[in-house]
Amino acid sequence: MQQIRITCDSGNIASVRVIEKNGGVLESQSRSARSGALIRRYVVKRSHAPLGSRDDQFWAKFLGIAPSEWATRGVTVRAHVGLVGYRGLWCFRRLDCTVVSVPAGWVAPLTAQLARCEPDALFDRGLLVELLGSDFERLIGPAFQGALEPARFRPVPSVNVRFVGPDDSAAVARFRIECGVDGWESGGLDEVKQHMAAYFDGERIAAMAGYRPWNELAGDSCVLTHPEFRRRRHATAVVSAVVAAALGEGKLLLYQTLEENRGAVQVAVNLGYDQYARQAAVRLKRESP
């Protein structure tokens, strides 16, 4: 039996619910010396070893480490592999292992600075600002990174959901306009390449989702709900259709959303995803210090 330790802010109800739903037992609570936030520490007992899974292999390759390193406690700094060209820092915590992916010019200085850093602190905006100084641009996250074992998938079928085709172009255009430019862009639907599904309420689209490939093996779901149709589980239904189609093709299903987006985290939990990792990104002003 493997024990995994996970932390989250006490006020982050979405993360608390996900951790406790997946067997997390509260071990302790304490105040962050930096932010003053109340931090909850959980222990999760896992009956199966995660190493060797498709997710471990995928993320190890993406971040430039060996899969066996997920069992190593500590912080590792690596030059971008899967994120080549991204001018930013990407912090990815899996179990007790934290990988910080950065542009090549940042590897040496950050390796020295993070040698004694506690992994939890890397999600603290104050510490990141202190580390990066004037090169800090903005923090994105923390975010929930989900993983789905095919056998754990819990489909949510609906007679109102179908995959869109050329005849649906007018309905899609209307949905896009009514969701607004910011809504459409945040939903990521322009990045969808396959399996675009929609929940139809009469002739109107209430929610849309699609499969966004990361590579030929893996991808995630992008989803957007019309403002007038939120909190009706329509998002769960359309994502379910996309996931079922992608699993049928043997794809590795990822799931990424901000922790503060409680509705999106709940969609993942409803469909059988587990939290695989916690991550955060920082946009940098320069490629090297």
LUMRO-930552 format. One record per residue: residue in one letter; residue number from 1; x, y, z of N, C-alpha, C in turn. Coordinates in steps of 0.2 Angstrom, whole numbers, plus 5000, padded with zeros to 4 digits. Example, Ala and Ser with C-alpha at 12.3 -4.5 7.8 and 13.67 -1.06 7.14 Angstrom:
2
<site A, 1, <5066, 4972, 5039>, <5062, 4978, 5039>, <5066, 4984, 5039>>
<site S, 2, <5064, 4989, 5035>, <5068, 4995, 5036>, <5064, 5000, 5039>>
// end
This chain:
289
<site M, 1, <5004, 4994, 5000>, <5000, 5000, 5000>, <5004, 5006, 5000>>
<site Q, 2, <5003, 5011, 4995>, <5007, 5017, 4995>, <5004, 5023, 4998>>
<site Q, 3, <5008, 5027, 5001>, <5005, 5033, 5004>, <5007, 5039, 5001>>
<site I, 4, <5002, 5043, 4999>, <5004, 5049, 4995>, <5002, 5055, 4999>>
<site R, 5, <5006, 5060, 5000>, <5004, 5066, 5004>, <5002, 5072, 4999>>
<site I, 6, <4997, 5075, 5000>, <4994, 5080, 4996>, <4992, 5086, 5001>>
<site T, 7, <4993, 5092, 4998>, <4992, 5098, 5002>, <4987, 5103, 4998>>
<site C, 8, <4983, 5107, 5001>, <4979, 5112, 4998>, <4977, 5117, 5003>>
<site D, 9, <4975, 5123, 5001>, <4973, 5128, 5005>, <4966, 5126, 5008>>
<site S, 10, <4965, 5127, 5014>, <4959, 5125, 5017>, <4953, 5128, 5014>>
<site G, 11, <4953, 5134, 5011>, <4948, 5138, 5008>, <4946, 5136, 5001>>
<site N, 12, <4951, 5131, 4998>, <4950, 5129, 4992>, <4945, 5123, 4992>>
<site I, 13, <4939, 5124, 4992>, <4934, 5119, 4993>, <4934, 5114, 4988>>
<site A, 14, <4935, 5116, 4981>, <4935, 5111, 4976>, <4940, 5106, 4977>>
<site S, 15, <4946, 5108, 4979>, <4952, 5103, 4980>, <4951, 5099, 4986>>
<site V, 16, <4948, 5102, 4991>, <4946, 5098, 4997>, <4942, 5092, 4995>>
<site R, 17, <4936, 5094, 4992>, <4932, 5089, 4990>, <4935, 5083, 4985>>
<site V, 18, <4939, 5085, 4980>, <4942, 5080, 4976>, <4947, 5076, 4980>>
<site I, 19, <4951, 5078, 4985>, <4955, 5074, 4989>, <4951, 5070, 4993>>
<site E, 20, <4946, 5072, 4997>, <4943, 5068, 5001>, <4939, 5063, 4997>>
<site K, 21, <4936, 5064, 4991>, <4932, 5059, 4988>, <4937, 5054, 4985>>
<site N, 22, <4943, 5055, 4985>, <4948, 5050, 4982>, <4952, 5047, 4988>>
<site G, 23, <4949, 5047, 4994>, <4952, 5043, 5000>, <4956, 5047, 5004>>
<site G, 24, <4957, 5054, 5003>, <4962, 5058, 5007>, <4959, 5058, 5014>>
<site V, 25, <4964, 5057, 5019>, <4963, 5057, 5026>, <4967, 5063, 5029>>
<site L, 26, <4963, 5068, 5032>, <4967, 5074, 5035>, <4972, 5072, 5040>>
<site E, 27, <4978, 5074, 5039>, <4983, 5072, 5043>, <4985, 5078, 5048>>
<site S, 28, <4985, 5084, 5045>, <4986, 5090, 5050>, <4984, 5097, 5046>>
<site Q, 29, <4984, 5102, 5050>, <4983, 5109, 5047>, <4988, 5114, 5050>>
<site S, 30, <4990, 5118, 5046>, <4995, 5123, 5049>, <4995, 5130, 5045>>
<site R, 31, <4997, 5135, 5047>, <4997, 5141, 5044>, <5003, 5142, 5039>>
<site S, 32, <5002, 5144, 5033>, <5008, 5146, 5029>, <5012, 5152, 5032>>
<site A, 33, <5018, 5151, 5033>, <5022, 5157, 5036>, <5023, 5163, 5031>>
<site R, 34, <5022, 5161, 5025>, <5022, 5167, 5020>, <5016, 5170, 5018>>
<site S, 35, <5010, 5166, 5017>, <5004, 5169, 5015>, <4999, 5170, 5021>>
<site G, 36, <5000, 5166, 5026>, <4995, 5166, 5032>, <4989, 5161, 5031>>
<site A, 37, <4989, 5158, 5025>, <4983, 5154, 5023>, <4984, 5147, 5027>>
<site L, 38, <4978, 5145, 5029>, <4977, 5138, 5032>, <4978, 5133, 5027>>
<site I, 39, <4984, 5129, 5028>, <4985, 5123, 5024>, <4983, 5116, 5027>>
<site R, 40, <4979, 5112, 5023>, <4977, 5106, 5025>, <4982, 5101, 5022>>
<site R, 41, <4984, 5096, 5026>, <4989, 5090, 5023>, <4985, 5084, 5024>>
<site Y, 42, <4985, 5080, 5018>, <4981, 5074, 5018>, <4986, 5068, 5016>>
<site V, 43, <4984, 5062, 5019>, <4987, 5056, 5017>, <4982, 5052, 5013>>
<site V, 44, <4984, 5050, 5007>, <4980, 5046, 5002>, <4983, 5039, 5002>>
<site K, 45, <4980, 5034, 5003>, <4983, 5027, 5002>, <4981, 5024, 4996>>
<site R, 46, <4985, 5022, 4992>, <4984, 5019, 4985>, <4986, 5012, 4985>>
<site S, 47, <4981, 5008, 4983>, <4983, 5000, 4983>, <4986, 4998, 4976>>
<site H, 48, <4987, 5003, 4972>, <4991, 5001, 4966>, <4997, 5006, 4964>>
<site A, 49, <5002, 5003, 4962>, <5008, 5007, 4961>, <5007, 5011, 4954>>
<site P, 50, <5008, 5018, 4955>, <5007, 5022, 4949>, <5012, 5021, 4943>>
<site L, 51, <5018, 5020, 4945>, <5024, 5019, 4941>, <5022, 5014, 4935>>
<site G, 52, <5024, 5016, 4929>, <5023, 5012, 4923>, <5017, 5013, 4920>>
<site S, 53, <5013, 5017, 4922>, <5006, 5019, 4919>, <5007, 5023, 4913>>
<site R, 54, <5002, 5023, 4909>, <5003, 5028, 4903>, <5004, 5035, 4905>>
<site D, 55, <5000, 5037, 4910>, <5001, 5044, 4912>, <5008, 5046, 4914>>
<site D, 56, <5011, 5041, 4918>, <5018, 5042, 4921>, <5023, 5043, 4915>>
<site Q, 57, <5022, 5038, 4910>, <5026, 5038, 4904>, <5025, 5045, 4900>>
<site F, 58, <5019, 5047, 4899>, <5018, 5053, 4895>, <5021, 5059, 4899>>
<site W, 59, <5019, 5060, 4905>, <5022, 5066, 4908>, <5029, 5066, 4910>>
<site A, 60, <5032, 5060, 4911>, <5040, 5060, 4911>, <5043, 5062, 4905>>
<site K, 61, <5040, 5060, 4899>, <5043, 5062, 4893>, <5042, 5069, 4891>>
<site F, 62, <5036, 5072, 4893>, <5034, 5079, 4892>, <5039, 5083, 4896>>
<site L, 63, <5041, 5081, 4902>, <5044, 5086, 4907>, <5052, 5084, 4907>>
<site G, 64, <5054, 5079, 4903>, <5061, 5077, 4902>, <5064, 5074, 4908>>
<site I, 65, <5060, 5069, 4911>, <5063, 5065, 4917>, <5062, 5058, 4915>>
<site A, 66, <5065, 5054, 4919>, <5064, 5046, 4919>, <5057, 5045, 4923>>
<site P, 67, <5053, 5040, 4920>, <5047, 5038, 4924>, <5049, 5036, 4931>>
<site S, 68, <5054, 5033, 4933>, <5056, 5031, 4940>, <5057, 5037, 4944>>
<site E, 69, <5058, 5043, 4942>, <5059, 5049, 4946>, <5053, 5051, 4949>>
<site W, 70, <5047, 5049, 4947>, <5041, 5051, 4951>, <5041, 5048, 4958>>
<site A, 71, <5045, 5043, 4959>, <5046, 5040, 4966>, <5051, 5044, 4970>>
<site T, 72, <5054, 5049, 4967>, <5059, 5053, 4971>, <5057, 5059, 4974>>
<site R, 73, <5058, 5060, 4980>, <5055, 5066, 4984>, <5060, 5072, 4982>>
<site G, 74, <5057, 5078, 4981>, <5061, 5084, 4980>, <5059, 5088, 4974>>
<site V, 75, <5063, 5093, 4972>, <5062, 5098, 4967>, <5067, 5097, 4962>>
<site T, 76, <5065, 5096, 4955>, <5070, 5095, 4950>, <5068, 5101, 4945>>
<site V, 77, <5073, 5104, 4942>, <5073, 5109, 4937>, <5075, 5106, 4930>>
<site R, 78, <5071, 5107, 4925>, <5073, 5104, 4919>, <5071, 5109, 4913>>
<site A, 79, <5075, 5109, 4908>, <5074, 5114, 4902>, <5068, 5111, 4899>>
<site H, 80, <5064, 5115, 4896>, <5058, 5113, 4892>, <5059, 5108, 4887>>
<site V, 81, <5055, 5103, 4887>, <5055, 5098, 4882>, <5048, 5098, 4879>>
<site G, 82, <5042, 5096, 4882>, <5036, 5097, 4879>, <5033, 5104, 4878>>
<site L, 83, <5037, 5109, 4882>, <5035, 5116, 4882>, <5040, 5120, 4878>>
<site V, 84, <5044, 5117, 4874>, <5049, 5121, 4870>, <5045, 5127, 4867>>
<site G, 85, <5048, 5133, 4868>, <5045, 5139, 4865>, <5041, 5143, 4870>>
<site Y, 86, <5039, 5140, 4875>, <5035, 5144, 4880>, <5040, 5148, 4885>>
<site R, 87, <5038, 5154, 4885>, <5042, 5159, 4889>, <5039, 5159, 4896>>
<site G, 88, <5040, 5154, 4900>, <5037, 5154, 4906>, <5040, 5148, 4910>>
<site L, 89, <5038, 5148, 4917>, <5040, 5142, 4921>, <5034, 5138, 4922>>
<site W, 90, <5034, 5132, 4922>, <5029, 5127, 4923>, <5031, 5122, 4929>>
<site C, 91, <5027, 5123, 4934>, <5028, 5119, 4940>, <5023, 5113, 4941>>
<site F, 92, <5025, 5107, 4941>, <5021, 5101, 4940>, <5023, 5096, 4946>>
<site R, 93, <5018, 5095, 4951>, <5019, 5091, 4957>, <5015, 5085, 4956>>
<site R, 94, <5019, 5079, 4956>, <5016, 5072, 4956>, <5018, 5069, 4962>>
<site L, 95, <5014, 5066, 4967>, <5016, 5063, 4973>, <5021, 5068, 4977>>
<site D, 96, <5027, 5065, 4979>, <5031, 5070, 4982>, <5037, 5073, 4977>>
<site C, 97, <5036, 5072, 4971>, <5041, 5074, 4966>, <5038, 5080, 4963>>
<site T, 98, <5042, 5085, 4962>, <5040, 5092, 4959>, <5045, 5093, 4953>>
<site V, 99, <5043, 5094, 4947>, <5047, 5096, 4942>, <5045, 5103, 4940>>
<site V, 100, <5050, 5107, 4939>, <5050, 5114, 4937>, <5053, 5114, 4930>>
<site S, 101, <5048, 5115, 4925>, <5051, 5116, 4918>, <5051, 5123, 4916>>
<site V, 102, <5057, 5125, 4913>, <5059, 5132, 4912>, <5063, 5132, 4905>>
<site P, 103, <5063, 5138, 4902>, <5068, 5139, 4897>, <5075, 5138, 4899>>
<site A, 104, <5079, 5136, 4894>, <5086, 5133, 4896>, <5090, 5138, 4900>>
<site G, 105, <5089, 5144, 4899>, <5093, 5150, 4902>, <5091, 5150, 4909>>
<site W, 106, <5086, 5148, 4912>, <5084, 5148, 4919>, <5086, 5142, 4923>>
<site V, 107, <5088, 5137, 4920>, <5089, 5130, 4923>, <5094, 5131, 4929>>
<site A, 108, <5100, 5134, 4927>, <5106, 5134, 4932>, <5104, 5139, 4938>>
<site P, 109, <5102, 5145, 4937>, <5100, 5149, 4942>, <5094, 5147, 4947>>
<site L, 110, <5089, 5144, 4944>, <5084, 5141, 4948>, <5085, 5135, 4952>>
<site T, 111, <5090, 5131, 4949>, <5092, 5125, 4952>, <5095, 5126, 4959>>
<site A, 112, <5099, 5131, 4958>, <5103, 5134, 4965>, <5098, 5136, 4970>>
<site Q, 113, <5093, 5140, 4967>, <5088, 5144, 4972>, <5083, 5139, 4975>>
<site L, 114, <5082, 5134, 4971>, <5076, 5129, 4973>, <5079, 5123, 4977>>
<site A, 115, <5086, 5123, 4978>, <5089, 5117, 4981>, <5086, 5115, 4988>>
<site R, 116, <5084, 5120, 4992>, <5081, 5119, 4998>, <5074, 5121, 4999>>
<site C, 117, <5071, 5122, 4994>, <5064, 5124, 4994>, <5059, 5118, 4995>>
<site E, 118, <5054, 5120, 4999>, <5049, 5115, 5000>, <5044, 5115, 4994>>
<site P, 119, <5042, 5109, 4992>, <5038, 5109, 4986>, <5031, 5113, 4986>>
<site D, 120, <5028, 5113, 4992>, <5022, 5116, 4992>, <5023, 5124, 4991>>
<site A, 121, <5029, 5126, 4993>, <5030, 5134, 4992>, <5030, 5136, 4985>>
<site L, 122, <5031, 5131, 4980>, <5031, 5133, 4973>, <5025, 5135, 4971>>
<site F, 123, <5019, 5134, 4974>, <5013, 5137, 4972>, <5011, 5143, 4976>>
<site D, 124, <5015, 5146, 4979>, <5014, 5152, 4983>, <5017, 5158, 4979>>
<site R, 125, <5012, 5162, 4977>, <5014, 5168, 4973>, <5019, 5172, 4976>>
<site G, 126, <5019, 5173, 4982>, <5024, 5177, 4986>, <5031, 5175, 4985>>
<site L, 127, <5032, 5168, 4985>, <5039, 5165, 4984>, <5041, 5166, 4977>>
<site L, 128, <5036, 5165, 4972>, <5038, 5165, 4965>, <5040, 5172, 4963>>
<site V, 129, <5037, 5177, 4966>, <5039, 5184, 4965>, <5046, 5185, 4968>>
<site E, 130, <5047, 5183, 4974>, <5053, 5184, 4977>, <5059, 5180, 4973>>
<site L, 131, <5057, 5174, 4970>, <5062, 5171, 4966>, <5064, 5174, 4960>>
<site L, 132, <5059, 5176, 4956>, <5059, 5179, 4949>, <5060, 5186, 4949>>
<site G, 133, <5059, 5190, 4954>, <5059, 5197, 4954>, <5056, 5200, 4948>>
<site S, 134, <5059, 5205, 4945>, <5056, 5209, 4940>, <5054, 5205, 4934>>
<site D, 135, <5056, 5198, 4933>, <5055, 5194, 4927>, <5048, 5191, 4928>>
<site F, 136, <5045, 5191, 4934>, <5038, 5188, 4935>, <5033, 5192, 4932>>
<site E, 137, <5029, 5189, 4928>, <5024, 5193, 4924>, <5017, 5191, 4927>>
<site R, 138, <5015, 5185, 4927>, <5009, 5183, 4930>, <5009, 5176, 4932>>
<site L, 139, <5005, 5174, 4937>, <5004, 5167, 4939>, <4997, 5164, 4936>>
<site I, 140, <4997, 5158, 4933>, <4991, 5155, 4931>, <4991, 5148, 4935>>
<site G, 141, <4986, 5148, 4939>, <4985, 5142, 4943>, <4985, 5144, 4950>>
<site P, 142, <4985, 5139, 4955>, <4986, 5132, 4953>, <4980, 5128, 4949>>
<site A, 143, <4982, 5123, 4946>, <4978, 5120, 4942>, <4977, 5112, 4944>>
<site F, 144, <4971, 5109, 4942>, <4970, 5102, 4943>, <4972, 5099, 4937>>
<site Q, 145, <4976, 5094, 4937>, <4978, 5089, 4931>, <4975, 5082, 4933>>
<site G, 146, <4970, 5080, 4929>, <4967, 5074, 4930>, <4970, 5068, 4925>>
<site A, 147, <4968, 5062, 4928>, <4970, 5056, 4924>, <4964, 5051, 4924>>
<site L, 148, <4963, 5048, 4919>, <4957, 5043, 4918>, <4959, 5036, 4916>>
<site E, 149, <4958, 5032, 4921>, <4959, 5025, 4919>, <4953, 5023, 4916>>
<site P, 150, <4953, 5020, 4910>, <4947, 5018, 4906>, <4942, 5014, 4910>>
<site A, 151, <4944, 5009, 4914>, <4940, 5005, 4918>, <4936, 5009, 4923>>
<site R, 152, <4938, 5015, 4924>, <4935, 5020, 4929>, <4930, 5025, 4926>>
<site F, 153, <4930, 5025, 4920>, <4926, 5030, 4916>, <4918, 5029, 4918>>
<site R, 154, <4915, 5034, 4920>, <4908, 5034, 4921>, <4904, 5038, 4916>>
<site P, 155, <4902, 5035, 4911>, <4898, 5039, 4906>, <4892, 5042, 4908>>
<site V, 156, <4890, 5048, 4905>, <4884, 5051, 4907>, <4880, 5053, 4900>>
<site P, 157, <4877, 5048, 4897>, <4874, 5048, 4891>, <4868, 5053, 4891>>
<site S, 158, <4866, 5056, 4885>, <4860, 5061, 4885>, <4858, 5060, 4878>>
<site V, 159, <4851, 5060, 4877>, <4848, 5060, 4870>, <4849, 5067, 4867>>
<site N, 160, <4851, 5072, 4871>, <4851, 5079, 4868>, <4858, 5080, 4865>>
<site V, 161, <4863, 5075, 4866>, <4870, 5076, 4864>, <4871, 5073, 4858>>
<site R, 162, <4875, 5076, 4853>, <4877, 5073, 4847>, <4883, 5077, 4844>>
<site F, 163, <4887, 5073, 4840>, <4892, 5077, 4837>, <4890, 5081, 4831>>
<site V, 164, <4893, 5087, 4831>, <4891, 5092, 4826>, <4894, 5091, 4819>>
<site G, 165, <4890, 5093, 4814>, <4892, 5093, 4807>, <4891, 5099, 4804>>
<site P, 166, <4892, 5099, 4797>, <4891, 5105, 4793>, <4884, 5108, 4794>>
<site D, 167, <4879, 5104, 4794>, <4872, 5107, 4795>, <4871, 5111, 4801>>
<site D, 168, <4876, 5110, 4806>, <4875, 5114, 4813>, <4879, 5120, 4813>>
<site S, 169, <4882, 5123, 4807>, <4886, 5129, 4807>, <4882, 5135, 4810>>
<site A, 170, <4876, 5136, 4808>, <4872, 5142, 4811>, <4871, 5141, 4818>>
<site A, 171, <4870, 5135, 4821>, <4869, 5135, 4828>, <4875, 5136, 4832>>
<site V, 172, <4881, 5133, 4829>, <4888, 5134, 4832>, <4889, 5142, 4832>>
<site A, 173, <4888, 5145, 4826>, <4890, 5152, 4826>, <4886, 5156, 4831>>
<site R, 174, <4879, 5154, 4832>, <4875, 5158, 4837>, <4878, 5157, 4844>>
<site F, 175, <4880, 5151, 4845>, <4882, 5149, 4852>, <4889, 5153, 4853>>
<site R, 176, <4893, 5153, 4848>, <4899, 5157, 4849>, <4898, 5164, 4851>>
<site I, 177, <4894, 5167, 4847>, <4892, 5174, 4848>, <4889, 5175, 4855>>
<site E, 178, <4884, 5171, 4857>, <4881, 5172, 4864>, <4886, 5171, 4870>>
<site C, 179, <4891, 5167, 4869>, <4896, 5165, 4874>, <4901, 5171, 4875>>
<site G, 180, <4901, 5175, 4870>, <4906, 5181, 4870>, <4913, 5179, 4868>>
<site V, 181, <4917, 5184, 4866>, <4924, 5182, 4864>, <4928, 5179, 4869>>
<site D, 182, <4928, 5182, 4875>, <4932, 5179, 4881>, <4930, 5172, 4883>>
<site G, 183, <4923, 5171, 4883>, <4921, 5164, 4885>, <4923, 5159, 4880>>
<site W, 184, <4922, 5161, 4873>, <4924, 5156, 4868>, <4932, 5155, 4868>>
<site E, 185, <4936, 5160, 4869>, <4943, 5159, 4870>, <4945, 5155, 4876>>
<site S, 186, <4942, 5156, 4882>, <4943, 5152, 4888>, <4941, 5145, 4887>>
<site G, 187, <4936, 5144, 4883>, <4934, 5137, 4882>, <4939, 5133, 4878>>
<site G, 188, <4943, 5136, 4874>, <4948, 5132, 4870>, <4946, 5129, 4864>>
<site L, 189, <4939, 5130, 4862>, <4936, 5126, 4857>, <4940, 5127, 4850>>
<site D, 190, <4943, 5133, 4849>, <4947, 5134, 4843>, <4953, 5129, 4842>>
<site E, 191, <4955, 5126, 4847>, <4960, 5121, 4847>, <4958, 5114, 4846>>
<site V, 192, <4951, 5113, 4846>, <4948, 5106, 4845>, <4949, 5104, 4838>>
<site K, 193, <4952, 5097, 4838>, <4953, 5094, 4831>, <4948, 5089, 4829>>
<site Q, 194, <4945, 5086, 4834>, <4941, 5080, 4833>, <4935, 5080, 4838>>
<site H, 195, <4930, 5076, 4837>, <4925, 5074, 4841>, <4921, 5080, 4844>>
<site M, 196, <4919, 5085, 4840>, <4916, 5091, 4843>, <4908, 5089, 4844>>
<site A, 197, <4906, 5089, 4851>, <4900, 5087, 4853>, <4896, 5093, 4856>>
<site A, 198, <4889, 5093, 4855>, <4885, 5098, 4857>, <4879, 5095, 4861>>
<site Y, 199, <4877, 5099, 4866>, <4870, 5098, 4869>, <4865, 5103, 4866>>
<site F, 200, <4860, 5100, 4863>, <4855, 5104, 4860>, <4849, 5105, 4864>>
<site D, 201, <4847, 5111, 4865>, <4841, 5112, 4868>, <4836, 5115, 4863>>
<site G, 202, <4832, 5111, 4860>, <4829, 5113, 4854>, <4834, 5114, 4848>>
<site E, 203, <4834, 5120, 4845>, <4838, 5122, 4840>, <4844, 5126, 4842>>
<site R, 204, <4845, 5127, 4849>, <4850, 5131, 4852>, <4855, 5126, 4855>>
<site I, 205, <4861, 5128, 4855>, <4867, 5124, 4858>, <4868, 5126, 4865>>
<site A, 206, <4867, 5122, 4870>, <4868, 5124, 4877>, <4875, 5123, 4880>>
<site A, 207, <4879, 5118, 4877>, <4885, 5117, 4879>, <4889, 5113, 4873>>
<site M, 208, <4896, 5114, 4873>, <4900, 5111, 4868>, <4906, 5108, 4871>>
<site A, 209, <4909, 5103, 4868>, <4915, 5100, 4870>, <4918, 5097, 4864>>
<site G, 210, <4925, 5096, 4865>, <4929, 5093, 4859>, <4935, 5091, 4862>>
<site Y, 211, <4939, 5086, 4858>, <4945, 5083, 4859>, <4951, 5088, 4857>>
<site R, 212, <4955, 5090, 4861>, <4961, 5094, 4859>, <4967, 5089, 4860>>
<site P, 213, <4970, 5087, 4854>, <4976, 5083, 4855>, <4983, 5087, 4857>>
<site W, 214, <4986, 5083, 4862>, <4993, 5086, 4864>, <4998, 5083, 4859>>
<site N, 215, <4997, 5077, 4857>, <5001, 5073, 4852>, <4997, 5068, 4849>>
<site E, 216, <5000, 5063, 4846>, <4996, 5058, 4843>, <4993, 5053, 4848>>
<site L, 217, <4996, 5053, 4854>, <4994, 5048, 4859>, <4989, 5051, 4864>>
<site A, 218, <4990, 5057, 4866>, <4986, 5060, 4871>, <4983, 5066, 4870>>
<site G, 219, <4977, 5068, 4873>, <4974, 5074, 4873>, <4969, 5075, 4878>>
<site D, 220, <4966, 5081, 4878>, <4961, 5083, 4884>, <4955, 5086, 4880>>
<site S, 221, <4950, 5087, 4885>, <4943, 5089, 4882>, <4943, 5097, 4884>>
<site C, 222, <4941, 5101, 4879>, <4939, 5108, 4880>, <4931, 5108, 4880>>
<site V, 223, <4929, 5112, 4885>, <4922, 5113, 4886>, <4919, 5120, 4887>>
<site L, 224, <4914, 5121, 4885>, <4911, 5128, 4886>, <4903, 5127, 4887>>
<site T, 225, <4900, 5130, 4892>, <4893, 5130, 4893>, <4890, 5137, 4892>>
<site H, 226, <4885, 5137, 4888>, <4881, 5144, 4887>, <4879, 5147, 4894>>
<site P, 227, <4880, 5154, 4895>, <4879, 5157, 4901>, <4871, 5155, 4904>>
<site E, 228, <4867, 5154, 4899>, <4860, 5153, 4901>, <4858, 5146, 4903>>
<site F, 229, <4863, 5142, 4902>, <4862, 5134, 4904>, <4867, 5131, 4909>>
<site R, 230, <4870, 5136, 4913>, <4875, 5133, 4918>, <4871, 5129, 4923>>
<site R, 231, <4875, 5125, 4927>, <4873, 5121, 4933>, <4867, 5116, 4931>>
<site R, 232, <4867, 5114, 4925>, <4862, 5109, 4923>, <4865, 5102, 4921>>
<site R, 233, <4872, 5101, 4922>, <4876, 5095, 4920>, <4876, 5094, 4913>>
<site H, 234, <4875, 5099, 4909>, <4876, 5099, 4901>, <4883, 5098, 4900>>
<site A, 235, <4888, 5101, 4903>, <4895, 5101, 4902>, <4897, 5094, 4903>>
<site T, 236, <4895, 5090, 4908>, <4897, 5083, 4910>, <4894, 5079, 4904>>
<site A, 237, <4888, 5080, 4901>, <4886, 5076, 4896>, <4890, 5077, 4889>>
<site V, 238, <4892, 5083, 4888>, <4896, 5083, 4881>, <4903, 5081, 4882>>
<site V, 239, <4906, 5082, 4888>, <4913, 5080, 4889>, <4912, 5072, 4889>>
<site S, 240, <4907, 5069, 4892>, <4907, 5062, 4892>, <4907, 5059, 4885>>
<site A, 241, <4903, 5062, 4880>, <4903, 5060, 4873>, <4910, 5060, 4870>>
<site V, 242, <4913, 5066, 4872>, <4920, 5066, 4869>, <4925, 5061, 4872>>
<site V, 243, <4925, 5060, 4878>, <4929, 5055, 4881>, <4928, 5048, 4879>>
<site A, 244, <4921, 5046, 4878>, <4920, 5040, 4876>, <4922, 5039, 4869>>
<site A, 245, <4922, 5044, 4864>, <4925, 5043, 4857>, <4932, 5043, 4857>>
<site A, 246, <4936, 5047, 4862>, <4943, 5046, 4862>, <4945, 5040, 4865>>
<site L, 247, <4942, 5037, 4870>, <4944, 5031, 4873>, <4943, 5025, 4868>>
<site G, 248, <4938, 5026, 4864>, <4937, 5021, 4858>, <4943, 5021, 4853>>
<site E, 249, <4946, 5026, 4853>, <4952, 5026, 4848>, <4959, 5025, 4852>>
<site G, 250, <4958, 5023, 4859>, <4964, 5021, 4862>, <4968, 5027, 4865>>
<site K, 251, <4965, 5033, 4865>, <4969, 5039, 4867>, <4970, 5039, 4875>>
<site L, 252, <4975, 5043, 4877>, <4976, 5044, 4884>, <4973, 5050, 4886>>
<site L, 253, <4968, 5050, 4890>, <4964, 5056, 4892>, <4967, 5060, 4898>>
<site L, 254, <4969, 5066, 4896>, <4971, 5071, 4901>, <4965, 5076, 4903>>
<site Y, 255, <4966, 5079, 4908>, <4961, 5084, 4910>, <4964, 5090, 4914>>
<site Q, 256, <4963, 5096, 4912>, <4967, 5102, 4915>, <4962, 5107, 4916>>
<site T, 257, <4962, 5110, 4922>, <4957, 5116, 4923>, <4960, 5119, 4930>>
<site L, 258, <4959, 5125, 4930>, <4960, 5129, 4936>, <4957, 5126, 4942>>
<site E, 259, <4960, 5126, 4948>, <4957, 5123, 4954>, <4951, 5127, 4956>>
<site E, 260, <4951, 5134, 4955>, <4946, 5138, 4957>, <4940, 5137, 4952>>
<site N, 261, <4940, 5134, 4947>, <4934, 5132, 4943>, <4931, 5126, 4945>>
<site R, 262, <4927, 5127, 4950>, <4925, 5121, 4954>, <4920, 5117, 4949>>
<site G, 263, <4916, 5120, 4945>, <4912, 5116, 4941>, <4916, 5112, 4936>>
<site A, 264, <4921, 5114, 4933>, <4925, 5110, 4929>, <4929, 5104, 4932>>
<site V, 265, <4931, 5106, 4938>, <4934, 5100, 4942>, <4929, 5095, 4944>>
<site Q, 266, <4922, 5097, 4945>, <4917, 5092, 4947>, <4915, 5088, 4941>>
<site V, 267, <4916, 5091, 4935>, <4914, 5087, 4929>, <4919, 5081, 4928>>
<site A, 268, <4926, 5083, 4930>, <4931, 5077, 4929>, <4929, 5072, 4934>>
<site V, 269, <4928, 5074, 4941>, <4926, 5069, 4946>, <4920, 5065, 4944>>
<site N, 270, <4915, 5068, 4941>, <4909, 5064, 4940>, <4910, 5059, 4934>>
<site L, 271, <4915, 5060, 4930>, <4916, 5056, 4925>, <4921, 5050, 4926>>
<site G, 272, <4924, 5051, 4932>, <4929, 5045, 4935>, <4936, 5047, 4935>>
<site Y, 273, <4938, 5054, 4933>, <4945, 5056, 4933>, <4947, 5056, 4941>>
<site D, 274, <4954, 5055, 4942>, <4957, 5056, 4948>, <4962, 5062, 4947>>
<site Q, 275, <4964, 5065, 4952>, <4969, 5070, 4952>, <4975, 5067, 4951>>
<site Y, 276, <4979, 5068, 4946>, <4985, 5065, 4945>, <4991, 5070, 4947>>
<site A, 277, <4990, 5076, 4946>, <4995, 5081, 4948>, <4992, 5088, 4950>>
<site R, 278, <4996, 5092, 4953>, <4994, 5099, 4954>, <5000, 5103, 4950>>
<site Q, 279, <4997, 5108, 4947>, <5002, 5112, 4943>, <5001, 5120, 4943>>
<site A, 280, <5006, 5124, 4941>, <5005, 5131, 4940>, <5010, 5133, 4935>>
<site A, 281, <5008, 5139, 4932>, <5013, 5142, 4927>, <5014, 5149, 4929>>
<site V, 282, <5020, 5151, 4927>, <5022, 5158, 4928>, <5024, 5161, 4921>>
<site R, 283, <5021, 5166, 4918>, <5024, 5169, 4913>, <5030, 5174, 4915>>
<site L, 284, <5035, 5173, 4911>, <5041, 5176, 4912>, <5042, 5182, 4907>>
<site K, 285, <5046, 5187, 4909>, <5047, 5193, 4904>, <5053, 5192, 4900>>
<site R, 286, <5057, 5187, 4902>, <5063, 5186, 4898>, <5065, 5178, 4897>>
<site E, 287, <5068, 5176, 4892>, <5070, 5169, 4891>, <5076, 5167, 4896>>
<site S, 288, <5079, 5172, 4899>, <5085, 5170, 4903>, <5086, 5176, 4908>>
<site P, 289, <5088, 5175, 4914>, <5089, 5181, 4919>, <5095, 5185, 4917>>
// end
